[in-house]
Amino acid sequence: MKALIATLTATLALTLAFAAAGGAAAAPRVEIHQFKFQPAQLTVPVGTTVTWTNDDEETHTVTATDRTYTSTGLEHAETFTHRFTAPGTYTYFCALHPHMTATIVVR
Ligand SMILES: [Cu+2]
């Protein structure tokens, strides 16, 4: 129990430090709006968690082109997050509307 509390405390301290250091850049967002991911290309540092929000009334998904991750069907106002842990160019799309594509560049 003591170890768990120590771990939680350390995690919280790290989270707070990260938030203080990163500000808005630490939590980049992609909006899904009128059948488009906006921005269509987003560049983030390694270790960043990206949050997608579905602004449409239509259901959408956030699905990696290489299928390494996918959201469930996101209803209006629902969100999905994914953390990018290695540098690269990651394309993704909506499994329900495959013409909807976008890219996360991780540096
Ligand atoms: Cu869609």
Backbone and ligand atoms as CSV (ligand in chain L), in Angstrom:
chain,resi,resn,atom,element,x,y,z
A,1,MET,N,N,0.832,-1.212,0.000
A,1,MET,CA,C,0.000,0.000,0.000
A,1,MET,C,C,0.861,1.254,0.000
A,2,LYS,N,N,1.917,1.237,0.862
A,2,LYS,CA,C,2.830,2.383,0.920
A,2,LYS,C,C,3.499,2.612,-0.440
A,3,ALA,N,N,3.903,1.483,-1.054
A,3,ALA,CA,C,4.560,1.569,-2.365
A,3,ALA,C,C,3.608,2.149,-3.397
A,4,LEU,N,N,2.352,1.730,-3.324
A,4,LEU,CA,C,1.341,2.220,-4.271
A,4,LEU,C,C,1.165,3.730,-4.116
A,5,ILE,N,N,1.078,4.166,-2.858
A,5,ILE,CA,C,0.894,5.606,-2.602
A,5,ILE,C,C,2.108,6.387,-3.102
A,6,ALA,N,N,3.292,5.832,-2.872
A,6,ALA,CA,C,4.516,6.489,-3.344
A,6,ALA,C,C,4.505,6.598,-4.863
A,7,THR,N,N,4.078,5.528,-5.521
A,7,THR,CA,C,4.016,5.516,-6.981
A,7,THR,C,C,3.021,6.557,-7.484
A,8,LEU,N,N,1.849,6.577,-6.841
A,8,LEU,CA,C,0.819,7.538,-7.242
A,8,LEU,C,C,1.297,8.969,-7.035
A,9,THR,N,N,1.967,9.204,-5.928
A,9,THR,CA,C,2.466,10.549,-5.623
A,9,THR,C,C,3.504,10.963,-6.660
A,10,ALA,N,N,4.395,10.038,-6.997
A,10,ALA,CA,C,5.429,10.322,-7.995
A,10,ALA,C,C,4.793,10.599,-9.352
A,11,THR,N,N,3.784,9.813,-9.702
A,11,THR,CA,C,3.090,9.992,-10.980
A,11,THR,C,C,2.417,11.348,-11.028
A,12,LEU,N,N,1.780,11.712,-9.923
A,12,LEU,CA,C,1.079,12.999,-9.857
A,12,LEU,C,C,2.079,14.147,-9.999
A,13,ALA,N,N,3.198,14.047,-9.284
A,13,ALA,CA,C,4.221,15.097,-9.338
A,13,ALA,C,C,4.743,15.243,-10.762
A,14,LEU,N,N,4.975,14.106,-11.414
A,14,LEU,CA,C,5.477,14.095,-12.788
A,14,LEU,C,C,4.451,14.731,-13.723
A,15,THR,N,N,3.183,14.374,-13.527
A,15,THR,CA,C,2.101,14.911,-14.357
A,15,THR,C,C,2.022,16.423,-14.208
A,16,LEU,N,N,2.102,16.889,-12.964
A,16,LEU,CA,C,2.021,18.329,-12.702
A,16,LEU,C,C,3.217,19.045,-13.327
A,17,ALA,N,N,4.400,18.457,-13.195
A,17,ALA,CA,C,5.609,19.057,-13.759
A,17,ALA,C,C,5.490,19.127,-15.274
A,18,PHE,N,N,5.001,18.057,-15.853
A,18,PHE,CA,C,4.818,17.982,-17.307
A,18,PHE,C,C,3.829,19.046,-17.760
A,19,ALA,N,N,2.713,19.182,-17.047
A,19,ALA,CA,C,1.683,20.161,-17.403
A,19,ALA,C,C,2.240,21.577,-17.284
A,20,ALA,N,N,3.013,21.819,-16.221
A,20,ALA,CA,C,3.572,23.150,-16.001
A,20,ALA,C,C,4.565,23.499,-17.104
A,21,ALA,N,N,5.373,22.508,-17.512
A,21,ALA,CA,C,6.403,22.740,-18.520
A,21,ALA,C,C,5.798,22.885,-19.913
A,22,GLY,N,N,4.771,22.101,-20.180
A,22,GLY,CA,C,4.267,22.022,-21.554
A,22,GLY,C,C,3.147,22.986,-21.882
A,23,GLY,N,N,2.321,23.299,-20.916
A,23,GLY,CA,C,1.182,24.155,-21.192
A,23,GLY,C,C,0.288,23.563,-22.257
A,24,ALA,N,N,-0.230,24.408,-23.136
A,24,ALA,CA,C,-1.183,23.958,-24.148
A,24,ALA,C,C,-0.542,22.978,-25.120
A,25,ALA,N,N,0.760,23.137,-25.371
A,25,ALA,CA,C,1.447,22.280,-26.335
A,25,ALA,C,C,1.506,20.836,-25.853
A,26,ALA,N,N,1.341,20.617,-24.552
A,26,ALA,CA,C,1.426,19.269,-24.001
A,26,ALA,C,C,0.160,18.460,-24.291
A,27,ALA,N,N,-0.905,19.123,-24.708
A,27,ALA,CA,C,-2.163,18.412,-24.939
A,27,ALA,C,C,-2.767,18.817,-26.283
A,28,PRO,N,N,-2.076,18.460,-27.363
A,28,PRO,CA,C,-2.593,18.851,-28.668
A,28,PRO,C,C,-3.879,18.122,-29.016
A,29,ARG,N,N,-4.728,18.811,-29.711
A,29,ARG,CA,C,-6.045,18.285,-30.026
A,29,ARG,C,C,-6.272,18.280,-31.525
A,30,VAL,N,N,-7.043,17.296,-31.972
A,30,VAL,CA,C,-7.529,17.261,-33.347
A,30,VAL,C,C,-9.055,17.247,-33.265
A,31,GLU,N,N,-9.678,18.157,-33.973
A,31,GLU,CA,C,-11.146,18.185,-34.038
A,31,GLU,C,C,-11.589,17.428,-35.287
A,32,ILE,N,N,-12.653,16.667,-35.145
A,32,ILE,CA,C,-13.254,16.025,-36.319
A,32,ILE,C,C,-14.482,16.849,-36.657
A,33,HIS,N,N,-14.402,17.535,-37.808
A,33,HIS,CA,C,-15.406,18.544,-38.123
A,33,HIS,C,C,-15.768,18.463,-39.599
A,34,GLN,N,N,-17.043,18.286,-39.877
A,34,GLN,CA,C,-17.537,18.193,-41.262
A,34,GLN,C,C,-16.715,17.199,-42.089
A,35,PHE,N,N,-16.561,15.996,-41.512
A,35,PHE,CA,C,-15.907,14.882,-42.196
A,35,PHE,C,C,-14.433,15.168,-42.517
A,36,LYS,N,N,-13.805,15.993,-41.650
A,36,LYS,CA,C,-12.375,16.246,-41.814
A,36,LYS,C,C,-11.702,16.247,-40.449
A,37,PHE,N,N,-10.452,15.745,-40.429
A,37,PHE,CA,C,-9.619,15.893,-39.244
A,37,PHE,C,C,-8.929,17.248,-39.339
A,38,GLN,N,N,-9.050,18.039,-38.289
A,38,GLN,CA,C,-8.456,19.379,-38.325
A,38,GLN,C,C,-7.584,19.588,-37.095
A,39,PRO,N,N,-6.300,19.852,-37.242
A,39,PRO,CA,C,-5.597,19.990,-38.516
A,39,PRO,C,C,-5.360,18.634,-39.171
A,40,ALA,N,N,-5.195,18.643,-40.496
A,40,ALA,CA,C,-4.961,17.402,-41.242
A,40,ALA,C,C,-3.569,16.859,-40.963
A,41,GLN,N,N,-2.647,17.751,-40.610
A,41,GLN,CA,C,-1.317,17.302,-40.194
A,41,GLN,C,C,-0.917,18.042,-38.935
A,42,LEU,N,N,-0.456,17.266,-37.959
A,42,LEU,CA,C,-0.081,17.825,-36.666
A,42,LEU,C,C,1.287,17.279,-36.297
A,43,THR,N,N,2.192,18.162,-35.895
A,43,THR,CA,C,3.530,17.742,-35.492
A,43,THR,C,C,3.662,17.889,-33.983
A,44,VAL,N,N,4.096,16.806,-33.328
A,44,VAL,CA,C,4.195,16.794,-31.866
A,44,VAL,C,C,5.514,16.172,-31.440
A,45,PRO,N,N,5.990,16.482,-30.235
A,45,PRO,CA,C,7.185,15.820,-29.708
A,45,PRO,C,C,6.890,14.373,-29.295
A,46,VAL,N,N,7.945,13.555,-29.274
A,46,VAL,CA,C,7.813,12.166,-28.804
A,46,VAL,C,C,7.228,12.157,-27.400
A,47,GLY,N,N,6.324,11.235,-27.159
A,47,GLY,CA,C,5.721,11.096,-25.837
A,47,GLY,C,C,4.418,11.863,-25.678
A,48,THR,N,N,4.012,12.532,-26.737
A,48,THR,CA,C,2.799,13.353,-26.664
A,48,THR,C,C,1.536,12.504,-26.750
A,49,THR,N,N,0.564,12.848,-25.935
A,49,THR,CA,C,-0.764,12.258,-26.051
A,49,THR,C,C,-1.647,13.223,-26.841
A,50,VAL,N,N,-2.178,12.735,-27.938
A,50,VAL,CA,C,-3.064,13.541,-28.782
A,50,VAL,C,C,-4.513,13.180,-28.437
A,51,THR,N,N,-5.347,14.195,-28.363
A,51,THR,CA,C,-6.777,13.990,-28.093
A,51,THR,C,C,-7.596,14.393,-29.307
A,52,TRP,N,N,-8.438,13.485,-29.766
A,52,TRP,CA,C,-9.370,13.771,-30.853
A,52,TRP,C,C,-10.764,13.986,-30.256
A,53,THR,N,N,-11.479,14.946,-30.802
A,53,THR,CA,C,-12.866,15.193,-30.392
A,53,THR,C,C,-13.758,15.191,-31.623
A,54,ASN,N,N,-14.836,14.450,-31.562
A,54,ASN,CA,C,-15.769,14.423,-32.686
A,54,ASN,C,C,-16.796,15.552,-32.546
A,55,ASP,N,N,-16.665,16.548,-33.402
A,55,ASP,CA,C,-17.614,17.667,-33.390
A,55,ASP,C,C,-18.833,17.382,-34.267
A,56,ASP,N,N,-18.749,16.343,-35.092
A,56,ASP,CA,C,-19.855,16.038,-36.005
A,56,ASP,C,C,-20.972,15.280,-35.292
A,57,GLU,N,N,-22.152,15.312,-35.894
A,57,GLU,CA,C,-23.253,14.483,-35.409
A,57,GLU,C,C,-23.059,13.044,-35.873
A,58,GLU,N,N,-22.347,12.885,-36.982
A,58,GLU,CA,C,-22.041,11.570,-37.549
A,58,GLU,C,C,-20.995,10.854,-36.679
A,59,THR,N,N,-21.087,9.529,-36.616
A,59,THR,CA,C,-20.082,8.745,-35.897
A,59,THR,C,C,-18.804,8.649,-36.731
A,60,HIS,N,N,-17.658,8.782,-36.076
A,60,HIS,CA,C,-16.366,8.632,-36.736
A,60,HIS,C,C,-15.450,7.771,-35.872
A,61,THR,N,N,-14.393,7.271,-36.485
A,61,THR,CA,C,-13.345,6.608,-35.708
A,61,THR,C,C,-12.008,7.283,-35.993
A,62,VAL,N,N,-11.057,7.007,-35.125
A,62,VAL,CA,C,-9.661,7.392,-35.345
A,62,VAL,C,C,-8.908,6.070,-35.415
A,63,THR,N,N,-8.480,5.696,-36.621
A,63,THR,CA,C,-7.897,4.372,-36.838
A,63,THR,C,C,-6.555,4.500,-37.550
A,64,ALA,N,N,-5.507,3.953,-36.938
A,64,ALA,CA,C,-4.181,3.992,-37.557
A,64,ALA,C,C,-4.205,3.217,-38.873
A,65,THR,N,N,-3.530,3.756,-39.877
A,65,THR,CA,C,-3.445,3.081,-41.168
A,65,THR,C,C,-2.829,1.682,-41.006
A,66,ASP,N,N,-1.861,1.557,-40.097
A,66,ASP,CA,C,-1.230,0.245,-39.863
A,66,ASP,C,C,-1.972,-0.552,-38.780
A,67,ARG,N,N,-3.119,-0.045,-38.354
A,67,ARG,CA,C,-4.010,-0.720,-37.384
A,67,ARG,C,C,-3.383,-0.920,-36.004
A,68,THR,N,N,-2.348,-0.143,-35.671
A,68,THR,CA,C,-1.751,-0.321,-34.344
A,68,THR,C,C,-2.659,0.222,-33.241
A,69,TYR,N,N,-3.574,1.100,-33.596
A,69,TYR,CA,C,-4.557,1.556,-32.612
A,69,TYR,C,C,-5.822,1.956,-33.349
A,70,THR,N,N,-6.935,1.928,-32.650
A,70,THR,CA,C,-8.176,2.487,-33.188
A,70,THR,C,C,-9.087,2.882,-32.043
A,71,SER,N,N,-9.871,3.896,-32.285
A,71,SER,CA,C,-10.925,4.239,-31.344
A,71,SER,C,C,-12.104,3.324,-31.627
A,72,THR,N,N,-13.076,3.366,-30.750
A,72,THR,CA,C,-14.385,2.813,-31.075
A,72,THR,C,C,-15.112,3.868,-31.913
A,73,GLY,N,N,-16.331,3.625,-32.301
A,73,GLY,CA,C,-17.124,4.646,-32.987
A,73,GLY,C,C,-17.381,5.802,-32.033
A,74,LEU,N,N,-16.882,6.971,-32.407
A,74,LEU,CA,C,-17.051,8.136,-31.539
A,74,LEU,C,C,-18.338,8.859,-31.914
A,75,GLU,N,N,-19.211,8.999,-30.934
A,75,GLU,CA,C,-20.429,9.786,-31.154
A,75,GLU,C,C,-20.080,11.258,-30.982
A,76,HIS,N,N,-21.065,12.103,-31.229
A,76,HIS,CA,C,-20.857,13.547,-31.083
A,76,HIS,C,C,-20.295,13.891,-29.707
A,77,ALA,N,N,-19.227,14.690,-29.711
A,77,ALA,CA,C,-18.587,15.208,-28.493
A,77,ALA,C,C,-17.749,14.173,-27.755
A,78,GLU,N,N,-17.687,12.952,-28.236
A,78,GLU,CA,C,-16.833,11.965,-27.584
A,78,GLU,C,C,-15.379,12.185,-28.004
A,79,THR,N,N,-14.472,11.749,-27.113
A,79,THR,CA,C,-13.048,11.949,-27.382
A,79,THR,C,C,-12.312,10.613,-27.397
A,80,PHE,N,N,-11.123,10.646,-27.998
A,80,PHE,CA,C,-10.219,9.499,-28.033
A,80,PHE,C,C,-8.814,10.046,-27.849
A,81,THR,N,N,-7.991,9.313,-27.098
A,81,THR,CA,C,-6.605,9.748,-26.942
A,81,THR,C,C,-5.666,8.628,-27.347
A,82,HIS,N,N,-4.501,9.026,-27.859
A,82,HIS,CA,C,-3.442,8.063,-28.159
A,82,HIS,C,C,-2.104,8.738,-27.895
A,83,ARG,N,N,-1.190,7.992,-27.258
A,83,ARG,CA,C,0.137,8.521,-26.959
A,83,ARG,C,C,1.129,8.013,-27.995
A,84,PHE,N,N,1.914,8.911,-28.547
A,84,PHE,CA,C,2.907,8.561,-29.577
A,84,PHE,C,C,4.277,8.492,-28.923
A,85,THR,N,N,4.861,7.291,-28.896
A,85,THR,CA,C,6.071,7.059,-28.107
A,85,THR,C,C,7.337,6.940,-28.950
A,86,ALA,N,N,7.225,7.013,-30.280
A,86,ALA,CA,C,8.416,6.913,-31.127
A,86,ALA,C,C,8.283,7.894,-32.287
A,87,PRO,N,N,9.435,8.436,-32.744
A,87,PRO,CA,C,9.383,9.366,-33.866
A,87,PRO,C,C,8.888,8.670,-35.129
A,88,GLY,N,N,8.228,9.420,-35.975
A,88,GLY,CA,C,7.752,8.853,-37.232
A,88,GLY,C,C,6.612,9.674,-37.797
A,89,THR,N,N,6.149,9.238,-38.957
A,89,THR,CA,C,5.001,9.873,-39.603
A,89,THR,C,C,3.868,8.861,-39.580
A,90,TYR,N,N,2.811,9.203,-38.872
A,90,TYR,CA,C,1.723,8.255,-38.607
A,90,TYR,C,C,0.450,8.731,-39.304
A,91,THR,N,N,0.022,7.964,-40.271
A,91,THR,CA,C,-1.239,8.311,-40.929
A,91,THR,C,C,-2.378,7.539,-40.272
A,92,TYR,N,N,-3.541,8.144,-40.316
A,92,TYR,CA,C,-4.729,7.502,-39.755
A,92,TYR,C,C,-5.942,7.910,-40.578
A,93,PHE,N,N,-7.041,7.241,-40.328
A,93,PHE,CA,C,-8.242,7.525,-41.109
A,93,PHE,C,C,-9.475,7.190,-40.272
A,94,CYS,N,N,-10.643,7.454,-40.838
A,94,CYS,CA,C,-11.893,7.048,-40.203
A,94,CYS,C,C,-12.343,5.755,-40.859
A,95,ALA,N,N,-12.504,4.711,-40.069
A,95,ALA,CA,C,-12.877,3.397,-40.615
A,95,ALA,C,C,-14.270,3.413,-41.251
A,96,LEU,N,N,-15.099,4.359,-40.854
A,96,LEU,CA,C,-16.455,4.445,-41.408
A,96,LEU,C,C,-16.502,5.301,-42.670
A,97,HIS,N,N,-15.524,6.177,-42.820
A,97,HIS,CA,C,-15.439,7.063,-43.994
A,97,HIS,C,C,-13.971,7.106,-44.409
A,98,PRO,N,N,-13.498,6.072,-45.101
A,98,PRO,CA,C,-12.042,5.917,-45.333
A,98,PRO,C,C,-11.391,7.043,-46.137
A,99,HIS,N,N,-12.216,7.893,-46.765
A,99,HIS,CA,C,-11.609,9.052,-47.443
A,99,HIS,C,C,-11.128,10.090,-46.442
A,100,MET,N,N,-11.554,9.976,-45.199
A,100,MET,CA,C,-11.087,10.910,-44.158
A,100,MET,C,C,-9.718,10.435,-43.668
A,101,THR,N,N,-8.677,11.151,-44.068
A,101,THR,CA,C,-7.320,10.757,-43.668
A,101,THR,C,C,-6.586,11.960,-43.086
A,102,ALA,N,N,-5.614,11.685,-42.255
A,102,ALA,CA,C,-4.798,12.751,-41.674
A,102,ALA,C,C,-3.500,12.136,-41.143
A,103,THR,N,N,-2.616,12.992,-40.671
A,103,THR,CA,C,-1.269,12.563,-40.310
A,103,THR,C,C,-0.815,13.213,-39.015
A,104,ILE,N,N,-0.175,12.391,-38.176
A,104,ILE,CA,C,0.542,12.919,-37.014
A,104,ILE,C,C,2.024,12.691,-37.257
A,105,VAL,N,N,2.802,13.766,-37.204
A,105,VAL,CA,C,4.255,13.662,-37.320
A,105,VAL,C,C,4.838,13.782,-35.914
A,106,VAL,N,N,5.624,12.769,-35.514
A,106,VAL,CA,C,6.219,12.737,-34.168
A,106,VAL,C,C,7.721,12.924,-34.304
A,107,ARG,N,N,8.247,13.912,-33.596
A,107,ARG,CA,C,9.694,14.209,-33.684
A,107,ARG,C,C,10.376,14.097,-32.346
L,1,CU,CU,CU,-16.072,9.122,-40.196
